[in-house]
Amino acid sequence: MRDTDFFRRWMTATAAAVEREADRLTELDSPIGDADHGSNLMRGFTAVRAALEAEPPQTPGAVLQLAGRTLISTVGGASGPLYGTLLRRTGKELGEAAEVSDEAVRQALYAGVGAVAQLGGAAPGDKTMLDALVPGVAALGTSYRAAADAAENGALATVPMLARKGRASYLGERSIGHQDPGATSSALLLGALAEVAG
């Protein structure tokens, strides 16, 4: 079973991963976006870390809902609403339980990913964060490490894709040959989850 502290550690590990990879995320965003994905997410997850310390939530679901609300209010562009929706919906699905099973985490993340797809109107293959999240969450049934690996592979698989959604889609053919920054940061999120799950 996973308790509140586990989810706090997940968010803290994600913040550390985003901080570590911020420059690379911005570099990936430069040719196909606004060159601000890394700095935006770093600002957001730094705020998440501060919010969790200032007023520690009492349940796993509350941790993710607070993280989601914080990202929506602090991150510019599309990333804030998309990541915020992912975490808020996942947290909402976990409900009020003090501890949740790995299966509950998987089901909740599945609902969160569905909410992201609905909000962005995207599907796997459109060269978005879903290209990492969908295979990642599907692999959660195997293990957290398998989920992280599947998300990482999903992010790498965006390189030859033509972007059909998001800012990169405006570039048409020129979006081909670049790794999607949203898929890359989504892989960091699932990588951090695997890290804290051990």
C-alpha positions as CSV (number, residue, x, y, z in Angstrom):
1,M,0.0,0.0,0.0
2,R,1.1,3.6,-0.7
3,D,0.7,6.3,1.8
4,T,0.6,10.1,1.7
5,D,4.4,10.3,2.2
6,F,4.9,8.2,-0.9
7,F,3.0,10.7,-3.0
8,R,4.8,13.7,-1.5
9,R,8.1,12.0,-2.3
10,W,6.9,11.4,-5.9
11,M,6.2,15.1,-6.4
12,T,9.5,16.0,-4.7
13,A,11.4,13.6,-7.0
14,T,9.6,14.9,-10.0
15,A,10.6,18.5,-9.0
16,A,14.2,17.4,-8.7
17,A,14.1,15.6,-12.1
18,V,12.5,18.6,-13.8
19,E,15.2,20.9,-12.3
20,R,17.9,18.6,-13.5
21,E,16.5,18.3,-17.0
22,A,15.1,21.8,-17.4
23,D,17.7,23.0,-19.9
24,R,17.2,19.9,-22.0
25,L,13.5,20.3,-22.0
26,T,13.8,23.9,-23.1
27,E,16.3,22.8,-25.8
28,L,13.8,20.3,-27.1
29,D,11.1,22.9,-27.0
30,S,13.2,25.4,-28.9
31,P,12.7,24.2,-32.5
32,I,9.1,23.2,-32.2
33,G,7.6,25.3,-29.4
34,D,8.2,28.5,-27.4
35,A,11.5,27.4,-25.8
36,D,10.1,27.7,-22.3
37,H,8.9,24.1,-21.4
38,G,11.8,23.5,-19.0
39,S,11.6,26.9,-17.3
40,N,7.8,26.8,-17.0
41,L,7.8,23.3,-15.5
42,M,10.6,24.1,-13.1
43,R,8.7,27.1,-11.8
44,G,5.6,25.0,-11.5
45,F,7.2,22.1,-9.6
46,T,9.2,24.4,-7.4
47,A,5.9,25.9,-6.4
48,V,4.4,22.4,-5.9
49,R,7.3,21.6,-3.5
50,A,6.7,24.8,-1.5
51,A,2.9,24.2,-1.4
52,L,3.3,20.7,-0.1
53,E,5.7,21.9,2.6
54,A,3.6,24.9,3.6
55,E,0.4,22.9,4.2
56,P,1.1,19.2,4.0
57,P,-2.0,17.3,2.7
58,Q,-3.3,14.4,4.7
59,T,-4.1,11.9,2.0
60,P,-2.5,10.6,-1.3
61,G,-5.4,12.1,-3.3
62,A,-5.0,15.5,-1.6
63,V,-1.3,15.6,-2.4
64,L,-2.0,15.2,-6.1
65,Q,-4.9,17.6,-6.2
66,L,-2.8,20.3,-4.5
67,A,0.0,19.6,-6.9
68,G,-2.4,19.9,-9.9
69,R,-4.0,23.1,-8.7
70,T,-0.5,24.6,-8.1
71,L,0.6,23.7,-11.6
72,I,-2.5,25.2,-13.1
73,S,-2.0,28.5,-11.3
74,T,1.8,28.8,-11.8
75,V,2.7,27.3,-15.2
76,G,2.1,29.3,-18.4
77,G,1.2,27.8,-21.8
78,A,-0.5,24.5,-22.3
79,S,1.7,22.6,-19.8
80,G,0.0,24.0,-16.6
81,P,-3.5,23.0,-17.5
82,L,-2.4,19.6,-19.0
83,Y,-0.2,18.6,-16.1
84,G,-2.6,20.1,-13.6
85,T,-5.5,18.2,-15.1
86,L,-3.5,14.9,-15.0
87,L,-2.6,15.2,-11.3
88,R,-5.9,16.7,-10.1
89,R,-8.0,14.0,-11.9
90,T,-5.6,11.3,-10.6
91,G,-5.9,12.6,-7.1
92,K,-9.7,12.9,-7.3
93,E,-9.9,9.2,-8.4
94,L,-7.8,8.2,-5.4
95,G,-10.5,9.7,-3.2
96,E,-10.1,10.2,0.6
97,A,-8.2,7.0,1.4
98,A,-5.2,7.3,3.7
99,E,-3.4,4.5,1.8
100,V,-4.0,3.2,-1.8
101,S,-3.0,0.0,-3.6
102,D,-0.7,0.0,-6.7
103,E,-3.8,-1.1,-8.7
104,A,-5.7,2.0,-7.4
105,V,-2.7,4.2,-8.5
106,R,-2.8,2.6,-11.9
107,Q,-6.6,3.1,-12.3
108,A,-6.4,6.7,-11.1
109,L,-3.5,7.5,-13.5
110,Y,-5.5,5.9,-16.3
111,A,-8.4,8.3,-15.5
112,G,-5.9,11.2,-15.3
113,V,-4.5,10.4,-18.7
114,G,-8.0,10.2,-20.1
115,A,-8.8,13.6,-18.8
116,V,-5.6,15.0,-20.5
117,A,-6.6,13.4,-23.8
118,Q,-10.1,15.0,-23.5
119,L,-8.7,18.4,-22.6
120,G,-6.1,18.5,-25.4
121,G,-8.2,16.6,-27.9
122,A,-5.1,14.5,-28.7
123,A,-4.4,10.8,-29.1
124,P,-1.2,8.7,-29.2
125,G,0.6,9.3,-32.4
126,D,-0.1,13.1,-32.4
127,K,3.4,13.8,-30.9
128,T,2.3,15.0,-27.5
129,M,2.7,14.0,-23.8
130,L,0.2,11.2,-24.4
131,D,2.8,9.3,-26.5
132,A,4.7,8.8,-23.2
133,L,1.8,8.7,-20.8
134,V,-0.4,6.1,-22.5
135,P,2.2,3.4,-22.9
136,G,3.6,4.3,-19.5
137,V,0.4,3.9,-17.7
138,A,-0.4,0.7,-19.7
139,A,2.8,-0.8,-18.4
140,L,2.0,0.0,-14.8
141,G,0.3,-3.3,-14.6
142,T,3.7,-4.9,-14.9
143,S,5.7,-2.6,-12.6
144,Y,6.6,1.0,-11.9
145,R,10.0,0.4,-13.6
146,A,8.3,-1.0,-16.7
147,A,6.0,2.1,-16.8
148,A,9.0,4.4,-16.6
149,D,10.8,2.5,-19.4
150,A,7.7,2.4,-21.6
151,A,7.2,6.2,-21.1
152,E,10.9,6.8,-22.0
153,N,10.6,4.7,-25.1
154,G,7.3,6.5,-26.0
155,A,9.1,9.9,-25.7
156,L,11.9,8.7,-28.0
157,A,9.3,7.4,-30.5
158,T,8.0,10.9,-31.0
159,V,11.1,11.9,-33.0
160,P,10.0,10.7,-36.4
161,M,6.3,11.7,-35.8
162,L,4.5,14.6,-37.5
163,A,2.9,16.8,-34.8
164,R,-0.8,16.9,-35.1
165,K,-1.6,18.8,-31.9
166,G,-0.1,21.6,-29.9
167,R,2.2,24.3,-30.9
168,A,4.5,22.0,-32.9
169,S,1.6,21.1,-35.2
170,Y,1.9,24.6,-36.8
171,L,5.3,23.6,-38.2
172,G,3.9,20.7,-40.3
173,E,6.7,18.6,-41.8
174,R,9.3,20.6,-39.9
175,S,8.1,19.1,-36.7
176,I,9.5,15.7,-37.9
177,G,12.9,14.8,-36.4
178,H,12.4,16.5,-33.0
179,Q,11.6,14.8,-29.7
180,D,8.5,16.1,-28.1
181,P,9.2,18.0,-24.9
182,G,5.9,17.2,-23.3
183,A,6.4,13.5,-23.9
184,T,9.9,13.9,-22.5
185,S,8.8,15.6,-19.3
186,S,6.0,13.0,-18.9
187,A,8.6,10.3,-18.9
188,L,10.4,12.2,-16.1
189,L,7.2,12.2,-14.1
190,L,6.8,8.4,-14.4
191,G,10.6,7.9,-13.9
192,A,10.3,9.8,-10.6
193,L,7.4,7.5,-9.7
194,A,9.5,4.4,-10.3
195,E,12.3,5.9,-8.3
196,V,10.3,6.4,-5.2
197,A,8.5,3.1,-5.6
198,G,12.0,1.5,-5.5
